[in-house]
């Protein structure tokens, strides 16, 4: 492994650590209601953006898996950076760490979004059901 390869992989690893921490922070703050509906960060679907209640329900339901995805991203980055700093010339190991870690992150994040979508839809269905009831 050349010095340039090692530097590039180290930078990639550190970037993944930062991205993972950012995912954890956003997941936590959105679930706490500290990040409202927006088009930039969070689980953004028609159902989650339909109301503040749906947004919050989605992020509370998806938080555990989203945080797991963030920590997996950070761990993948840390392992990548350490392997780069050790200058291990093992492309298979680096590929397995990066691809395997990224696959696990995607599974967790997509699972989180699916949970959030279901929770947001349930809020919308309850709201529609309440609207259909005659008032007393």
C-alpha positions in Angstrom: 0.0 0.0 0.0 1.4 3.4 -1.0 1.4 6.4 1.4 -1.2 8.0 -0.8 -3.4 4.9 -0.6 -3.0 4.9 3.2 -3.8 8.6 3.4 -6.9 8.2 1.2 -8.2 5.3 3.2 -7.5 7.1 6.5 -9.5 10.1 5.3 -12.3 7.8 4.1 -12.4 6.1 7.5 -12.5 9.4 9.4 -15.3 10.7 7.1 -17.3 7.6 7.8 -16.8 8.1 11.6 -18.0 11.7 11.3 -21.0 10.6 9.1 -21.9 7.9 11.6 -21.8 10.3 14.6 -24.0 12.8 12.6 -26.5 10.1 11.9 -26.7 9.2 15.6 -27.1 12.9 16.6 -29.8 13.5 13.9 -31.7 10.3 14.9 -31.7 11.3 18.6 -32.7 14.9 18.1 -35.4 14.1 15.6 -36.9 11.5 18.0 -36.8 14.1 20.8 -38.7 16.5 18.6 -35.7 18.9 18.4 -35.6 18.6 14.6 -38.9 19.4 13.0 -40.2 18.5 9.6 -37.8 19.5 6.9 -36.5 18.5 3.5 -32.9 17.9 4.5 -32.5 15.6 7.5 -34.5 12.7 8.8 -37.0 10.2 7.4 -38.6 12.1 4.6 -41.6 10.6 2.9 -45.0 11.9 2.1 -46.4 10.2 5.2 -43.7 11.5 7.6 -44.0 15.0 6.2 -47.8 15.1 6.5 -47.9 16.4 10.0 -45.7 17.1 13.0 -47.3 14.2 14.8 -46.4 11.8 12.0 -42.9 13.2 11.8 -42.3 12.6 15.5 -43.9 9.2 15.5 -41.8 8.1 12.6 -38.5 9.2 14.2 -39.4 7.7 17.5 -40.2 4.4 15.9 -37.1 4.5 13.7 -34.6 5.8 16.2 -33.1 2.5 17.5 -32.3 1.2 14.1 -31.1 4.6 12.8 -28.8 4.9 15.8 -27.5 1.4 15.2 -26.8 2.3 11.6 -24.9 5.4 12.7 -22.8 3.5 15.1 -22.1 0.8 12.5 -21.0 3.5 10.1 -18.7 5.0 12.7 -17.3 1.6 13.5 -16.7 0.8 9.8 -14.8 4.1 9.5 -12.7 3.5 12.6 -11.7 0.0 11.5 -10.9 1.3 8.0 -8.8 4.1 9.4 -6.9 1.8 11.7 -6.2 -0.7 8.9 -5.0 2.2 6.8 -2.7 3.5 9.5 -1.3 0.0 10.0 -0.6 0.0 6.2 -1.9 -3.5 5.9 -1.6 -4.4 2.3 -4.7 -6.6 2.3 -7.2 -5.5 -0.3 -9.6 -8.3 0.6 -9.8 -7.3 4.3 -10.2 -3.6 3.5 -12.9 -4.5 0.9 -14.7 -6.7 3.4 -14.7 -4.1 6.1 -15.9 -1.3 3.8 -18.5 -3.3 1.8 -19.7 -5.4 4.7 -19.9 -2.4 7.0 -21.7 -0.3 4.4 -24.2 -3.2 3.7 -25.0 -3.4 7.5 -25.5 0.4 7.7 -27.9 0.3 4.7 -29.9 -2.6 6.2 -30.2 -0.6 9.5 -31.1 2.7 7.9 -33.6 1.2 5.5 -35.1 -0.8 8.3 -35.4 2.4 10.3 -37.1 4.2 7.5 -39.6 1.3 7.0 -40.5 1.4 10.7 -40.8 5.1 10.6 -43.0 5.0 7.5 -45.3 2.5 9.2 -45.6 4.7 12.3 -46.3 7.8 10.2 -49.0 6.0 8.2 -50.6 4.8 11.4 -50.8 8.4 12.6 -52.4 9.5 9.3 -54.9 6.6 9.4 -55.9 7.6 13.0 -56.3 11.2 11.9 -58.4 10.2 9.0 -60.5 7.9 11.2 -61.0 10.8 13.7 -62.1 13.1 10.9 -64.6 10.6 9.6 -66.4 10.3 13.0 -69.4 12.5 13.5 -68.9 15.1 16.2 -71.0 14.9 19.3 
